[in-house]
Amino acid sequence: MHRRIRSSAQSPLANRRRRLRSGVDPEDERMCWICLTGDEEQPARRDWVHPCRCRGTNKWVHEACLSRWVDEKQILAPDVPVTCTQCRTEYIIVMPSLWRFDALLERLDKSYGRLCPSVLMGILAATVYFSAVTYGALTLLELAGYETGMRLLQEDPTLLMILLPSVPTALLLGRMVRWDDTLIRWLRRHNRLGVPADQLDAAGEPLPGAPLDDEYFDEVEHDLPGSDVQLAGGTLASEHLGRASSSFCIALSLPTLAVILGQSLFGGVYEESKLLGILLGGVTFAAAKGLASVYLRQAQYQRKRQRFVVNYTPENISRFTRHTNRGPNPVQRQ
């Protein structure tokens, strides 16, 4: 107890109050705003500076403390001027002059640091562009045939260098057309369950403990990370890696799947008009995949809509749980 009282009496704030009561001018009192120590705690310190327009005790700081603080700021933002957090005054930091050779090396290092990100972005852009051109050429050879495709590539290569990269771009953008969302909204428009009127307050908001309605489960499905609904208004970067790679692969494999389905399901049409057969195959794949996605989402929606929690009793434990590590049995409401 005595040690605690002594330490509190020697704290910087207590010393400041004592000096104020004794009539000492606050301008004459020095206390570092970083380490919160003053002349009474460290009388041997002589590295006091006032680097900004602050007044009172806030203007004083140890040069060593300030140097460490400046280093922390410059590590996060090397090119941003360091300013006072209170008065926003920019600190006047004087650096020793460099020799000509040292200054040349420093300028080269800064130029190298500014140039390399641009070079890297250019290399990545060129890699993506030539990959798109290669994919577009392979798609053209697959859809039009080798002989016809090579003839088209040789007739006007400049035009094809502009059109070929648009093939994967169009396929990826086509993934953003979510007609299955429109179909699901149409299916859920009928027989919707809302919160009963006796469970609403005067403002029309659900009371605590009110039953969950269909609107709540729609919002939960929309907010699920990586859900198909989020793809409608976002890009591949907003999805999880697994779903993004799935969308990417499905989009780029559409021409190959269209050719396979066109040959197998529409053989007669494919022999008379190859383009029409491929188009029918692509439409069939898109329709089958969209309907399967609608069915799966509706099944998951209804399953979550009908879930319930039972009391933790020995009877329910033996009835609904397994004696292995696989978790509870999937059950349905009876």
Buried (B, 14 or more C-beta within 10 A) or exposed (E): EEEEEEEEEEEBEEBBEEBEEEEEEEEEBBBBBEBEBBBBBEEEBEEBBEBBEBEEBBBBBBBEBBBEBBEEBBEEEEEEEBEBEEEEEEBEEEEEEEEEEEEEEEEEEEEEEEEEEEEEEEEEEEEEEEEBBEBBBBBBBBBBEEEEBBEBBEEEEEEBBEBBBEBBEEBBEEBBEBEBBEBBEEEBEEEEEEBEEEBBEEEEEBEEEBEEBBEBBBEEBEEEEEBBBBBBEEEBEEBEEEBBEEBBEBBBEBBBBBBBBBBEBBEEBBEEBBEEBBBBBBEBBBEEBBEEBBEEBBEEBEEEEEEEEEEEEEEEEEEEEEEEEEEEEEEEEE
